[in-house]
Every structure is written in structure tokens, then in C-alpha cells.
Amino acid sequence: MRLFSTIFLALILFATSLNAQLFTDFTAEDGYDKAFSIADSSMDNPKLKLIASIVDEVDLGVPFGLTKFNIDLETGKATTWAYSFAEASDSTNVVHVIIADVAPLGGKMNLLEFDDSLGDNIDEWAPNGFLNTDENAWIGSMDFFDKILSDSSYQTLAGKFPDAQVSVVALANNEVNILFSIDEPYWNANFGENDEFTCVTHALTGVTTCYEPLVESVINLGNYAGFNLYPQPANQGLTLIIPDELWSNDSKLFIYDVNGQIVQQLTSPRRAGEFFIPLVGINSGVYFIKYQTSENVFSIKFTKE
């Protein structure tokens, strides 16, 4: 029995070692050309919607067996990268590709050819907007991770959650977010099994911030009945209308720019109703008002002339 156990353990170790040698980690940009060529062979004029990677353990069967998908924060590399493309003229025609670099089997290949169930969750991640497909336009995964590691907000949160490792990374257009501008490309990284904190980098400008989940409930105030902001566009100032059901005595009020940076923290409203916000000293451009309470966070966009 002891001999059998020893042989069984040796086989497991051998299989694990073989699996580790099969896969070579690579950056998101290194896998893009292969992913695009696969999408291009199955649709006309494919446009990139999403790049993502996840830490997971998956049984791929023959010839791979049990495979650990890793993300290395130090190098910006991962075992696999998922790419989601849609046809430019028909956004409902979508192709998902999951690239792995398997040198003994010829290099970069699409894992969905071996297990198409791996792509089941990609539709949930992929937004409607297209990314710029020029790999020189957006910051790559290595630069993204470098910006995270050097950011003071990451260092603070990593100290607070020392066991929180990166679990999911994605590059996609941001459509609705309380902190960041809409319809622009962002890298996003979640840390910890329970998403203890998140780091976000604007994929064109490199502006980076990390933050804990602010609240459990998020509402887009632009669609909330009774909430209003006028005039639009604004000049010297604007008026925010806060309905009774949204007002709280523990509220905080901020102005953010399109890169997610705080431009100004305002005096908190002392009651519901109309609240005047002066815009003196704020340059022309697009901004967001964020109204935060202990139960909700609300955001609305405005333009300063």
C-alpha cells in the first residue's frame, strides 16, 4: 500500500510538472494578434470588445489535464487571456477566443477548441462598446500592473488586505460607473476572494486608482425620478436637487473629472431640496457629481462651459 501511494504521488507530481512546462505565461498584448486572426477567420471586420484573465483551476482533459490559470502581478503576464470580438456591422455576432501559449503543441492556440464551456461567462463581462484595436493605443497589461504596484492607494489597500491576491483582470469600455467617465477604456483588477478592493487604470491616459467597494447598492442618478441637476451645460454654478428619500445627514458630495480624480469635495447638503454648487476655478470640460451616503452612492454627469 505504501509503495502504491508513493507511485501515485509521483505520478501526480509528474503530471503537475508536465502541465507547468506546457503553458508559458504571456502579456495581453502578446496574445492579441493570434486572437484577432481567429476572429477574423470567422467574421467580417471584427472589433475588440474585451480582454480578460482570471485565476482559476480548470480540468481541460487530454492533453492538458488539471490546469491552473495564473495572473502574475509582477510581470503583467497570465496563463490565459480571453478576447471578445464583435462584427463591426452587427454587434450581436460575437466571437470569444481564449489564448494559451502551449510551446510543445505549436505555441499560441485557442483553448475553446478543446473546451468550449470556458467561454460561457465571457458574455457577462463583455460590454457593448468597442475598444480601439490598435495595440499601441491602449496601455498593455504589463504597464497596467506596474501602475497598480506603484500607486499609493494600492499600497495602502494591500497593507490592509495582505492576503488579497489579484483574481480577475479585464480591459473594456466603461459604460456605467460612479467614479469614472462613461464610454472610455479602462483596465480593471479585482483583489481577494470577496473582491476586497479594486484597481482601475484609464487605458489611454494611465490614471490609476484603487478603492474598496463603497456601498452594497449603487444607483445611477441620471435615471432616478426626482433627482435633477441644472443648468446643463453649467457656467458659474449649477443646482443639484436631492429628493427627500435620498437625503441623509451622513452624506458626502464630490466633483470628479473624467479620469476619476477628485476635483473638489463639497460641503455636504444639510437638508433635501435644492443645493447650489459653485464652479468657480473649475476648467471647462465634462465632470461627475457624486453624492454618497452610508447606504447608496449616486452619480450624475455635467458639462462646465
Summary of the structure (lengths in Angstrom):
residues: 305
radius of gyration: 23.1
end to end distance: 80.5
largest distance: 83.4
contacts: 924
relative contact order: 0.11
helix: 23%
strand: 41%
